[in-house]
Amino acid sequence: MQLNDADEPDNDRVGHAMRVISRNAIEAALDEGEAMAAIAAAFRALVEDRAQMIAIGHLAFEAFGGDCHVKGGHIAGDDVFVVKVASGFYGNAARGLPSSQGFVAVMNAQTGETLAILNDGGWLTDRRTALTGVLAAKAISRRGSKVLGVVGSGTQARLQAEHIRRHLQLDEVLVWARDPQKAATLGEAVSLPVLCARADMIVTTTPSTQALIDDAWVRPGTRIIAVGADAPGKQELDPALFARSTVVADLPEQCADHGESAHAVRAGIISLDRLLSLGAVLSAPPVFADDEIVIADLTGLAVQDIAITQSVWNRLKLQ
Amino acid sequence: MQLNDADEPDNDRVGHAMRVISRNAIEAALDEGEAMAAIAAAFRALVEDRAQMIAIGHLAFEAFGGDCHVKGGHIAGDDVFVVKVASGFYGNAARGLPSSQGFVAVMNAQTGETLAILNDGGWLTDRRTALTGVLAAKAISRRGSKVLGVVGSGTQARLQAEHIRRHLQLDEVLVWARDPQKAATLGEAVSLPVLCARADMIVTTTPSTQALIDDAWVRPGTRIIAVGADAPGKQELDPALFARSTVVADLPEQCADHGESAHAVRAGIISLDRLLSLGAVLSAPPVFADDEIVIADLTGLAVQDIAITQSVWNRLKLQ
């Protein structure tokens, strides 16, 4: 396409009908099993080079504590492509507005027509992140795991706790958060050393910019889903822990650049080629030793947005 | 913002109302003078480092002759920010559909709320490109100009011919296109050498991938608005022409990379620092000599989309 539409037949036709889908309708259309299968397939498509993603767009609105990310792409063979605008404006609470804002646009991949605007206000992003946490947890979990440790008390802490516990049939949830009262709403509030001493699997979900979990606290065999560190400067784990861990990355290059792994890579503790890709792990699940520490570093990719949107749209388009 | 919304207050509020604006309403809301003033201001903001733009997103759908670009950004002080999805699917004609597709999303820059989807199907992109052509034409025009030469017969050929002729009060329009019958719908159909011999100002609008206009045909004092070459490989002008021309670029780095200027830069005929920026030229209009050849290289920028959208939205939001 030429950006300027130069020398092309004129278009005076008014566009077709575009649907706007409310958040309630989106919630009703989400089938977790279908969405997880779609996300897993999308990660496999990624490693098989069948996914194209746009460069991640970023805008900052510092005066209002705001940030906007634009992601999107297409998986070969899909009948739609997707562009997502997702914002977080942290001054919104004071205005009585949700901090998460945004929408997902669904376009016909054969004609470019805009089929629908899913007016989700970040809901699909939250769910795809949680469901990807479940996929990673299943891929790296140790047999006989019973106790889930949750670090943080925000949206992802609640969603990861609920989803991972349910899908992996774990018995117990321990929670650490800066605010113990908030922690107690999600499970048994404990200190971080206690959480590490008792949990079989840990999910970290905070926007921390310094390590919260000390290498010395982590027992052999612990499995960690690291969700919080998804932008430059964010960090939840002691980089030294990576020296004795196996690392699965949603996208190795991205994790080495600005995920949890970035700190260990930058410190020379591990190299990029040590990072297994989640797509490869989902395609051919490796066998991890019972005493192996395994970290899943999840930074967030457009293929997850494409997959959950395709999954929801497959139901919505029939309505 | 963290992409994963980790450790943030939960949001169960359903979003505010988002408006969908039809193309007819968008067309009715466009005031050319206001839009041109907004576009000129946006170019000035760009050179004054008051504009932030997302990385341009690109997706290709080769099986369907399709291409999608995602652009967007924010100009400091504006009350909204903008994300545009614009596609061209050149197989659409056979389906009875317009090749141009897409929309522009308008978000509140203080809260991130999606205020409106302008369902324009590429209409705003066509207009901002034409109006930027007018701004560039005014900035570089030679006193006493009477004859406009148009290269191409597509949407931009028609729009640039109509807008430049009207705003610069030119008397005569000469047109060259591969199809002389199409050319004749826009003005007097002529050969390219004749067009160059008679035109005071030339606007080139084709998706050509090789030079159409020979250096030897271009008379001293000719002013050229180069709109067609806006992606790698596209070319309408003989690179040798740049050796004896003054060049104004909408964004020098982008033009040197994939605009009309790119061929001359790559061939070593001119260097990047020879390109004047349109924003600087609009801020402090230089005086060009009557026999100076001046080329405006227009590749298309998100600031133009932001400006025309802001301009249209200022009227729509009151309705």
Interface residues (C-beta under 8 A of the other chain):
Chain A: M1 Q2 L3 N4 D5 A6 D7 E8 P9 D10 N11 R13 V14 G15 H16 M18 V20 S22 R23 N24 Q52 I54 A55 I56 G57 H58 L59 A60 F61 F64 G66 D67 C68 H69 V70 G72 G73 H74 F81 V83 V85 A86 S87 G88 F89 Y90 G91 N92 A93 R95 L97 P98 S99 S100 Q101 G102 F103 A105 M107 A109 Q110 T111 G112 E113 T114 I117 N119 G121 G122 T125 D126 T129 G152 S153 G154 T155 Q156 A157 R158 A177 T205 T206 P207 V227 G228 D230 A231 K234 L298 T299 G300
Chain B: M1 Q2 L3 N4 D5 A6 D7 E8 P9 D10 N11 R13 V14 G15 H16 M18 V20 S22 R23 N24 Q52 I54 A55 I56 G57 H58 L59 A60 F61 F64 G66 D67 C68 H69 V70 G72 G73 H74 F81 V83 V85 A86 S87 G88 F89 Y90 G91 N92 A93 R95 L97 P98 S99 S100 Q101 G102 F103 A105 M107 A109 Q110 T111 G112 E113 T114 I117 N119 G121 G122 T125 D126 T129 G152 S153 G154 T155 Q156 A157 R158 A177 T205 T206 P207 V227 G228 D230 A231 K234 L298 T299 G300
